[in-house]
């Protein structure tokens, strides 16, 4: 016959197990909620970026297109997408990257690649266009050295963008997303190392410099 004390211990143990399961389940649900919330916000940002880029494409193809207006629109679009990229980075800092967020990030990088291609085409037809800084970095499993360099590059580019304003267009793109169009561009411009800053599709920068040095390189690129 089971004693009263033994029964009480079993009840306590059972309640403890049930409590643990409930807390664990709630934790999973909260985690899933925040992941879905962030994924939804990123999807909305991506949709907004898609509209901006497609609108820019249409502007360029309009009859008697005004170069000044197109360039101004390109600057505005690129700046919006850059700010959106910073928001996405903040989301990614606070959680383990899920498959959903990886897919959304990949789609976003495709849009940024489209913007880059459009800027290349605009520069062929319009004069007095801003300098482009294409920041190509490693998204999947960067090593310690790459992480440190990418963190330094991000801070450097943010400082230069604040300093130069509309004189430069800054587009960060994860270069290891298995996007054929992006891979072709990397091959065209012989980008073999990550991270790399590509200035006006002419100068490749893989070593860290100061903001003043980078500004000097930009201004010397024609």
N, C-alpha and C positions, 0 to 999 in steps of 0.2 A: 504494500500500500504506500502511495506517495505521500510524504509528509506535507504539512501546510507550508513549511518553510521552502521546500523544494518547488511547490506549486507557485509560490510568490516569486521565486527566482526565475522560473520559466516565463511567468507573465512579464516580469521586468525585462528579461532578455528579448522576448517577442516584441514588446513595445519599443525597445531600443532599436531592433532591426527594422520595424515598421517606420519609425521616425527617421532612421538613416535613409531608407528607400524614398520616403516623401521628400526629405531635404535634397537628396540627389536628383530626384525627378524635377523638383522645382528649379534647381540649378540648371538642369539641361534645358528646361522650357524657357527660362530667362535668357540663357545663352543663345538659344535658337531665335528668340524674339529680337534680341539686339542684332544678331547676324542678319536676319531678314530686314530689319529696319535700316541697317547700314547698306545692305544690298539694294534696297528700294531707293534710297537716297542717291546711291551711285548710279543706278539705272536712270533716274531722273536727270542727273547731271549729264550722263552720256547722251540721252535723248536731246537735251538742250544743245549739247555740242554738235550733235549730228545736224540739227536744224541750222545752226550757225554756219557750219562748213558747207552744207549743200547750198545755202543761200549765197555764200561766197562764190561757189562754182557757177551759179546761175548769173551772178553779176558780171563775171569775167566773159561770159558768152553772150552778153547782151549786145545788140548792134550799137555802134558808136560808144562803146564803153569808155567811161571817164577814168583814166589811170589814177588820178588823184583820189577820187572817191573809192576806187577799188583798193588802193593801198591803205587808206584810212580804215576801210572796213576790215581789211586783213589784219591790221594792227589790233583793232578792237576785238576781233574774233580770237586771235592768238592770245591776247591778254586774258580774255575770259577763260579760255581753256587752260591757260597756265594756272590761274587762280583755282579752277576746279581741280586740277591735278594736286595742288597743295592740300585741298580739302580731303581728297581721297587718301593722300599720304597719312593724314591725321587719323582717318578711320582705320587704316591698316596698322597703325602703331599700337592700337588698343586691343587687338585680337589676332589670334592665329588665322592666317589667310586660308579661307575655305575654298572649295572648288568653285562655288558660286562667284565669289569675289575674284578668283583667278580668271574666270570666263569674262566677267564684266571688265576687268582690267585689260584683258586682251582685246576686247572690242573697242575700248577707249583708245588703246594704242594704235589700232587700225585707223581710227578717226584722226588721230594726231599725225599719222603717216600721210593720210589724205591731205591734211592741211599743209604739210611739208611739200608734197608734190605740187599742190596748187601755188604755193609761194615760189617754187622754182619756175613754174610757168609764168607767173606774174612778173618776175624779175627779167624774163626774156623779152617781155613786151613793154614794160614800163620802166622809166628812168626814176632816179631819186627814191629808190625803195630802201626800207630799213635793212640793216644788217641782220642776218639770221644766225642764231645760236641754237644748233640742234644738239641737245644733250642726250647722248645714247648711253644707257646704263644697263646693268644686269639685274633682273628681277628675281630669277630663280636661283636660290642657294648661292649668293655671292660669298666668296671667302672673306676672312677677316680683313685682309688688305684691301679688297675691293669695297667692302662696307665702309672702311675708314676713308678711302679716297672718294667714294660717292657722297658721303656725308660732307666732306670738305668741298667737293665740286658744287653740291647743291647750295651751300652757304655762299660760295664765291659767286655763282650765277645770280642768286637772289640779290646780292649786293650790287652787282653790275647792272642788273635790270632796274633796280631802284635808282641808281645813279644816271643811267642813260635814257630811261623812259622810252619814248617812241622811236628812239634812234636804233633800238634793237628789238627783234622779235625772238622770244625764248620759247622753245618747244622741247620739253623733256619726253623721251620715248624709251620704253623698255625694249631693248634690242634683241631679247632672247625669247620672243613670243611665237616663234615659228609662223611668221607672216611672210608669205612669198614676196609680196610687193616691197616690204621693208628689207627683206634679205637681198633683193635685187639692188636696192639703193645702197645698202652697205657694201655690196660687191663693187658697184659702180664707183663709189668714193673710197674704196679700199680701206674700209673700217674693219680692222681685225682684232682690236683690243677694246675691252670695256673696263671702265667707262671712258668715253671719248667725247670731246666737245668739237663739233664740226662748225667752223665759221664760214658762212657764205659758200658752202660746198667747196671751199678752196684750202682752208687751213685746218689741220687736225691737231688737237691738243689732248695729250694723254698724261702730261705731267702737271702737277699743281703749280699755279703761279699766283701772284697777288692780283687784286682787283685792278690796280693801276697798270700792271703789265698786260692783263687781258684787254683792257680798254685800248691800250696802245696797239696791240695786235689787231683788234677790231678796226680801228681807224686807219691802219695801214693796209687793210685788205680792201681791194677795189674790184 
